[in-house]
């Protein structure tokens, strides 16, 4: 869209307010609102809007001015709000140079790298799980722990909410494949068709925003926290990914028993090779590692196979093959996650990294079998993952030194604050030591 087309949309839909969205480095959504007439009159589309970068963790106070410059292709009339539209912004310095630690810019660079290596597009389908808390819940109709997968109404008491959310997503142009209750009690998922990498990351941010916005009208609270309950399944953000060239899936081979060609196998090898460092981005909170434990369908072992849910990478049974990376959770910044996966996979193609598939249930293997098959595992905590990330030059270069170092510093500080807190568990285990 150009300015004239956006102006027509504003007039046709009686838009009074424009929400301008961008994402901070940790994945948090930032929003400010501009009157629609000022948006046009002040030429915000071309000139952008100034904001304080120090208040969102991007800059130091003495050099904090930044610009949010809207991307005209992301203009969207919000069907669930009267007279409001949304547009997503790219981040720049005051001279209109792209901000090097801007998450959207980082993913743009990754897409350009893939194109330079002959791949026209990176297609990604994210699967975002989340929990819904109903303030009017009847305790006598609760779902049993981890027995919620595809449960039917009325036990699935958030069906109308999911349907409304899906309707809004479809009105916004998203191709919803289905919605359903997930395994955890009050856990849910809405799956969409694949998108190009940048729109896929945009969707993840938009989904969390609109899911929360609509939940408030149902008197629901929702959380994308990776592990809100110790005895229930955690929430993941699986990413199905495939590389394309001239509309052709560059991972597919109909003559292969798994439907994969050698390029796909090298791409898988690259992700597995870098997955311990990727964990710092894919699983970015201390809570994330409470999800990554055996027997809750959360992968901890660095392996791949068709259909195998005990491995980090699974190849789903479907005609248009893709690679499903299963360890990420909804706390991850999708721009950084998709960047890391892209660069890791391309590194695998470049270096011809190959891992043989592990078709057995790894959770039922003995320690000896795991050692024999040379199966490594993901980091067990955030600090371990950050150390792996620091040592991974491919990932550090992919994110860019400015963004990577800021990310590591912020997450290290988070770790120290968290570890400095005294909880009920400290008293439970150590009060009488």
N, C-alpha and C positions, 0 to 999 in steps of 0.2 A: 504493500500500500504506500501511496505517497500522501503528502499533506492534503491535497485536494480530495482524494478518496476518503481519507479519515474525516475531513470536514463534512463530507456528505453523510457518512455514517453517523456522526455526532448529531447532525440535523434530523436525519431520518428516524433515529431512535430516541430523540429528545434527551440526549446525554447532557447532564449538568456537571458531572464530576469525572475526572480521570484519575484512576489510581496508577501511580508509577511504582513498579516493583523492581527490586534487585535483591541479590543474595550476598550476605557477607561470607567471609572465608570459611567459617564454621558450618555454613549451610543455613543459617537463620534468615528468614524472610524479612526484608525491610520495605516499608511502604510509606509513601506520602501522597497527598491528594491535591490535585490542581483543578480549579474551576475550568470547565471545558472552554469557555470563551477566552480565558487567559492563555490556555494551552495553545489556541490558534493565534491569538493576537500577539503573544510574546514569542511565537515561533519556537516553542519548547522542543518540538520534534528535531529541529536543526541545531539549536543553541544549547539544549539541555537545561538542567536545573542544578544549581550549586548545593552542596551539602557538606556537612562536617565529617570528614573521613575519620577523625580521631574518635568520634563517638560510636563508630561501628567497628573499631579495631583495625582500621586500614593504615592510618597515618599517625604521626606524632602531632602534638598540639601545635607546635610552632610551624608546621607545614601541612595543615589539615584540610585545606580547601580541595574539593573534588567536584567532578561533574557526573551526573547521571544523564546519559544521552539515550533517549528512547529508540528502540528498534521498531521501525514502522511495520515490519512484517508480523509483529506480535500483538498488534491492536486487536482487542476483543471486547465486544459488548457483553456485559455480565448479565445473563438471563435471570438470575435469582435476585438481583438488586435493581430497583427502579432508578433509571436515569444515571447509571454508572457504567464506566468502561475501564478496562485495564490495558496497560502497555508495559512491556518489560524493557529495562534500561541496561545498556552497557556502561561500564565505568571508565572514566578518563581523568587525566590530570587537567589543570586549568588551560593547558595549551591544546587540548583535544587529542593528546596522545593516549592510546589505550593503557589503562592501569595494569601493570604487569602481574599484579596479584589478584586481579579481578577474576572470579571463578568462571564467568561466561567467556572471557577472553582466553583463559587457559584452555578451555575445551575447544574454542575456535582454532587455537594453535594445533591441538591434537588432530582435529579434522583435516586441517591443511597438511599435516604430516602424512596422514593416511592417503590423501589425494596425491601427494608427491611420490608415493610408492605404488600408485596405480589403482587405488581403491576409491571409487567415486563417492561412496557413502558408507557410513557405519550405522546399521539398523539395530535399534535397541528396544526391547519391550520390558519395561520395569513392572515388577509385581510387588506392590506395597501392602503389607499387612499392618493392622492397627487394632487397638482395643477400644470398645465403646462402654462407657459407664452410664447406666440408666438410673437416674435418681428416684425413679418410681418402680424399681425392680421388685418383683414379688419373690421373696426368698424361697417360697415353696415350689417354684417352677424353674429353679436354677439347673443349668446343664452340668453334668458331671465333669470333673477335671479331665481335660484333654479328650473329650468325647464329642466335641462340637462340629466336627467336619461335616459339612453339607446338612446340618441339622435343620429340621423343618419348623415353620411357625406352628404354634405360638411360642415354642421354646426359643426360636430365633426371633426375638422381640425387636430387632433393629432392621427387619426386612424393609419396612416402609421408608426408613431413613436411607438405607442403601439404594433403594429404587429412586428416591428423590435425587440423591447425589449422582447416580448414574444418568438420570434424565438431564441434569444440569451439564454434566460432562459431555453428553452427546449433543446437547444444544450448542456447546462450545466447539464442536467439531471433532471431539475425541471418539475413536471407534472402540466402544466398550464391548468386550467379548462376553463377559458374564460377571455377575457378582454373587457372593455366597458367604455363608458363615464358615469360619476357619476352625481349626482344631481346638484352640483355647476357648475357655468360657468367655463369651462376649468378644471374641476375636473375629475380624472380618477382612475381606479382600475384594477389590474390584480390579479385574485384569483388562488391559487394553491391548490393541494391536500395536505392532512395532512402528517406531518413528525414527527419523534421522536423529543422530546423537544429541544435537543441541535442542531441538524441540522435545526430545525425550526427557532431558534434564529440566527444561522449562516446565514440562508436564508434572514432574515430581514435585516441584515447588508449588505449582498451581493446585495440585491435588491436595496437598496438606493444608493449604490455605482454605480452599472451598469446602473441604471435608469438615474443618473446624467451624467455619462460618455457618454451614447448614446445620451442624450438630447442635449449635446453640438454640436453634428454633425448635428443637425437639426436647429441650431440657436434658441433653446428653453432654457429657464430657468425653473427649477422646484423647488417646495418647499414642504417639509413635515411638514411645520408649521401647528399646529392644527387649527388655525383660521386666515387665511390671509385676509379675508374680513368680515366686520361686517354684511353685508346683504346676505351672502351666507352660505351654509352648511359648517361646519368645516370638517376636515379630521380625520378619526378615524383609529385605528388599532385593529379591532375586533379580538378576539382569540377564535377559536373553539377548545375545549379541551375534551378529553376522556381518561380514564385509561383502559389499556389492561392487560390481563394475558393469556399467551400461545395463543396469537392471537385472543382472545375473548374480545369483548367490554364489560367491566365490568359495564357499565352504562345502558345497553339495557335490556328491558323487553317487549316482544311483546304483553303481556297480559295487560299491563298498557295503559290507554287511551292516555297518553303523551309519551309512549315508554320508560319510565324511571323506573329504579328500585330504591330501597331505598338508595343504595350506592350513586347513582347520586344525589338524593335529599339531602342527608347529605353533599355531596361535594358542592352542590349549597349553602346550608346553611352556610358552612364554609366561602365561598367567600363573601357572603353577610354580614356575621358577621364581617369580617375583611376589608370590602371594603373601609371604610373611611380612614384606614391607607394605603391600597393598592394604593389609589389615589395619594399619594406622589410619587409613582413609575410609575403608569399607566398614570398619567397626571402631568408630572414633570416640566412644565414651567408656568410662570404667564399667558402666552397666552392660555394655555390649558383650563383655567377656563372661558375664553370668548367663548369657544365652548360648554361648559356644561351649556347650558341655554335651556329653553323650546322651542318647536316648530321647532327645526332644526334636529330632529331625533337623538339627542345626549342624552343619558340617564343620568338622575340626581337622580332618585328614586331607593332606594335599595329594589328591588322586582324582582320576576321572573315569567315567564309564557310561555307557548308555543306561538310562533308567535308574541308576544306582543313587539313592538318596543318602547314602552314608559317605559319599565322596563330595569334595568341594565343587567339582564341575560335573554336571549331568547332561547327557544328550537326550532330550525328550523324544518320545515317539511321535513324529509328525513328518509330513512330506517335505515341507520347506525347512530344512534342518537349521538349527542354531545351537549355540553353546550357552548353557545356563550356568551362570556363576552364582553360587548359592549362599555365600557367607555374609554378604553385605546386609546391613540393617537400615531402617528408615532414618536413623540419626545422621547418616552419611550425607555429605554435600554431593549431590548427584553430578555436578560439573567436574569435581575433582575425581570422583569415583570412575566416571566414564573415561576421563582422561587417562587415569592410571591403567585401567583395563586395556585401553586402546594401545598405549605405548608398550605395555608388557607383552601383549599379543604380537604386535609388530616386531618387537625384539626377538620373540620366539621364531617368527618367520625368517627374520634376518639371520639368526644364528642356527636355525634348523634344530631347535630344541624339541626332543621327542620323549614322551612318557608313554609307557604301555598301559592300557586300560586295566583297572582293577574291578572285576565284576562281582567279587564276593562282598558280603556285608562286613565292612571293616570293623564295625562295632563288636562283631562276634569273633574276630580274629584274636588269637593269642598275641602276647607281646613278641613272642618269637617269630610268628608269621608276619607281623607288621615290620619287624626288623629285617627279615629275609626279603621282603618286597620293597625295602628301602622307602617306606612311607613315612614322610615327616608330618608334622602337625602345625597348625596355626599357633601364633603366640598365645599365651594364657592370660595376658593382661595388657593394658594400654601402653605402659612404659616399655615393655618388651617389644611391642609392635613399633613404637616410635624409634627405638634403637635400630631395628631392622630397616625402617624407612630411611633413616639418616645414612645408612651404609649402602643404600641402593642408588647408585648414580643414575640409572635409567629413570627411576621414579622421581628423583630430585630434579633432574633436568626436565622431565615432562611437566612437572608442576611449575618449575622455574625457581631459582634460588630465593628470590624475594618472597614468593608465596610459601614455599616449603619451609623456610626458616621461621617465618611468622607463624605458620601453622604449628610447627613443632614447639616453639616457645609458648604459644597459647595453651596447647594441650598439656605441656609439661607443668605449667602453672596450675591448670585444672587438676592434674594428678596430685600435686603437692597440697592443694587446698582440701581435696577430698580425703586424702590419707591423713590429714591433720585433724579431721573430725572424729569425735568420740561418739559411737553409736550404742544402741541397746545390745548389739552382739558383743561389743567389747566387755560390757558388764556381765553378760551371760557366760562368756567363756573364761574371763580373766579376773573377775572381781575377787574371787577367793583363791587366787593362785598362790 
